[in-house]
Amino acid sequence: MKKMKVGVVGLSFGMEFLPIYLRHPLVEDVVIADQDPRLLQVAKEKFGFSEEHCFSGIDPILADPTVDAVHIVTPPSTHAPLSIRVLQSGKHCGCTIPMGMSIEELKAIIDARKKSGKQYMFMETSIFGREFFYLQELYKNGKLGEVQYMSCAHYQDMEGWPSYWEGFPPLMHPTHAVGPCLMLLGKKPETVCAVGSGRIRKELAERYHSPFAFESALIRLHESDVAIEMERFLYGVARSYSECFRVYGSQMSFEWQQLEKENPVLYRRTGNLQQEIVDADSDPERFHRGSEIEEERVIVPDYAFRLPDSIRKFTRETVYNDENTHLSFKQGGGHGGSHPHMIHEFVTAIVENRPPVSDDILGAYWTGCGICAHESAMNGGKMIRIPEFEKA
Ligand SMILES: NC(=O)c1ccc[n+]([C@@H]2O[C@H](COP(=O)([O-])OP(=O)(O)OC[C@H]3O[C@@H](n4cnc5c(N)ncnc54)[C@H](O)[C@@H]3O)[C@@H](O)[C@H]2O)c1
């Protein structure tokens, strides 16, 4: 198989991916760009990048015909313009969250991807985390029974983060929460209604004209009975970090741990529901009230075995750690070991010439349902129909 050359643009959180690309068996070269020369210096010292591999902006990377793909890890408002430029330069594009800042931007990226004939990957870490892989196995093996309801949240106090986050509308950045739920069932979100709750400081609220501390939404899915509840805050709430989901099935349910240091809980129906209904009906004394449900904390396995040997260690080992912190990483509990899985999917999708599992269409639905949820919250809970994003 032909090995590829990758460009990584934005080296704050983006630094995290450099050692993974450098060790990936299908990557032969990596070039990097950041406006901050100090970060380029760190990359040189830590990972041996030469001067010729380092740039202060994206232009030389786009102009280099030997670069196959570009991974964007710059601030949110740059994601759509840079993704479109990458695709228009004839290269594959991976971009961190959020995909874009408006429905128009999401459509423009899809349009650029179609015209380019290249691949676009929405780099949502939560669908590559071990908790999601574990749930996916339970679901595919039928262990959950019928999925009845899901809820998800992303709680994160963003005080002290770069200024572009100040006052960011909570559900405009929804995908760490809702991505796993939508991915699990493989259904499109169809409608959403949301409410805003509480207030953030006036100076924060003025930035994006968004006053709420919390936004909370209910999403209906196309051709499904299941609804998803989605919650998010960024400022003004005394709650520690969590990106979490809960999945309620007829046979088994999964609840993310309340504290990161704990383990999640699995609830399991022990008896046969049909028999319980018969027993309850024929029991005038009503001894059979409620089903028997077992509860246990589970240790979610690591899925490093799915990866090439050379990058397996990165499900546990990272550039940023307790000594060398990046706030998102520290708060995010290591993003569930997702980073090498995400990079592996990006690289293999390109080499195999197929759309990545989280392509532009899924990225647009996941991001778009949050954009519409925020619009609903700003309009007193009005139900909003989520636009269709077409693949072909
Ligand atoms: N779990 C996750 O998926 C996750 C976690 C953390 C951050 N992120 C995303 O990653 C992105 C970056 O986050 P961060 O915390 O590293 O932000 P940051 O603001 O700390 O860093 C962004 C970097 O991009 C550089 N940059 C900006 N524009 C550039 C350009 N045009 N060309 C070259 N370099 C440019 C800046 O110099 C800076 O070093 C954000 O969009 C954030 O949402 C995702």
PDBQT file of the ligand as one rigid body, heavy atoms in Angstrom, charges set to zero:
ROOT
HETATM    1  N1  LIG A 401     -11.659  16.126  22.270  1.00  0.00    +0.000 N 
HETATM    2  C1  LIG A 401     -11.458  16.894  21.238  1.00  0.00    +0.000 C 
HETATM    3  O1  LIG A 401     -11.803  16.511  20.145  1.00  0.00    +0.000 OA
HETATM    4  C2  LIG A 401     -10.811  18.251  21.390  1.00  0.00    +0.000 A 
HETATM    5  C3  LIG A 401     -10.090  18.581  22.535  1.00  0.00    +0.000 A 
HETATM    6  C4  LIG A 401      -9.444  19.829  22.592  1.00  0.00    +0.000 A 
HETATM    7  C5  LIG A 401      -9.564  20.735  21.556  1.00  0.00    +0.000 A 
HETATM    8  N2  LIG A 401     -10.310  20.373  20.460  1.00  0.00    +0.000 N 
HETATM    9  C6  LIG A 401     -10.445  21.328  19.350  1.00  0.00    +0.000 C 
HETATM   10  O2  LIG A 401      -9.175  21.615  18.823  1.00  0.00    +0.000 OA
HETATM   11  C7  LIG A 401      -9.124  22.963  18.378  1.00  0.00    +0.000 C 
HETATM   12  C8  LIG A 401      -7.892  23.613  18.972  1.00  0.00    +0.000 C 
HETATM   13  O3  LIG A 401      -8.000  23.586  20.372  1.00  0.00    +0.000 OA
HETATM   14  P1  LIG A 401      -6.780  24.099  21.276  1.00  0.00    +0.000 P 
HETATM   15  O4  LIG A 401      -7.215  23.957  22.687  1.00  0.00    +0.000 OA
HETATM   16  O5  LIG A 401      -5.535  23.462  20.815  1.00  0.00    +0.000 OA
HETATM   17  O6  LIG A 401      -6.803  25.652  20.848  1.00  0.00    +0.000 OA
HETATM   18  P2  LIG A 401      -5.674  26.773  20.994  1.00  0.00    +0.000 P 
HETATM   19  O7  LIG A 401      -6.339  28.045  20.690  1.00  0.00    +0.000 OA
HETATM   20  O8  LIG A 401      -4.972  26.570  22.282  1.00  0.00    +0.000 OA
HETATM   21  O9  LIG A 401      -4.656  26.392  19.822  1.00  0.00    +0.000 OA
HETATM   22  C9  LIG A 401      -4.928  26.603  18.468  1.00  0.00    +0.000 C 
HETATM   23  C10 LIG A 401      -3.589  26.655  17.748  1.00  0.00    +0.000 C 
HETATM   24  O10 LIG A 401      -3.834  26.867  16.367  1.00  0.00    +0.000 OA
HETATM   25  C11 LIG A 401      -2.895  27.830  15.888  1.00  0.00    +0.000 C 
HETATM   26  N3  LIG A 401      -3.499  28.465  14.699  1.00  0.00    +0.000 N 
HETATM   27  C12 LIG A 401      -4.647  29.175  14.631  1.00  0.00    +0.000 A 
HETATM   28  N4  LIG A 401      -4.925  29.520  13.364  1.00  0.00    +0.000 NA
HETATM   29  C13 LIG A 401      -3.921  29.006  12.606  1.00  0.00    +0.000 A 
HETATM   30  C14 LIG A 401      -3.644  29.021  11.223  1.00  0.00    +0.000 A 
HETATM   31  N5  LIG A 401      -4.468  29.627  10.351  1.00  0.00    +0.000 N 
HETATM   32  N6  LIG A 401      -2.544  28.400  10.776  1.00  0.00    +0.000 NA
HETATM   33  C15 LIG A 401      -1.698  27.793  11.654  1.00  0.00    +0.000 A 
HETATM   34  N7  LIG A 401      -1.922  27.740  12.989  1.00  0.00    +0.000 NA
HETATM   35  C16 LIG A 401      -3.011  28.342  13.452  1.00  0.00    +0.000 A 
HETATM   36  C17 LIG A 401      -2.668  28.777  17.039  1.00  0.00    +0.000 C 
HETATM   37  O11 LIG A 401      -1.409  29.435  16.923  1.00  0.00    +0.000 OA
HETATM   38  C18 LIG A 401      -2.720  27.821  18.228  1.00  0.00    +0.000 C 
HETATM   39  O12 LIG A 401      -1.449  27.303  18.582  1.00  0.00    +0.000 OA
HETATM   40  C19 LIG A 401     -10.427  23.631  18.825  1.00  0.00    +0.000 C 
HETATM   41  O13 LIG A 401     -11.293  23.789  17.732  1.00  0.00    +0.000 OA
HETATM   42  C20 LIG A 401     -11.034  22.645  19.812  1.00  0.00    +0.000 C 
HETATM   43  O14 LIG A 401     -12.433  22.631  19.721  1.00  0.00    +0.000 OA
HETATM   44  C21 LIG A 401     -10.899  19.169  20.347  1.00  0.00    +0.000 A 
ENDROOT
TORSDOF 0
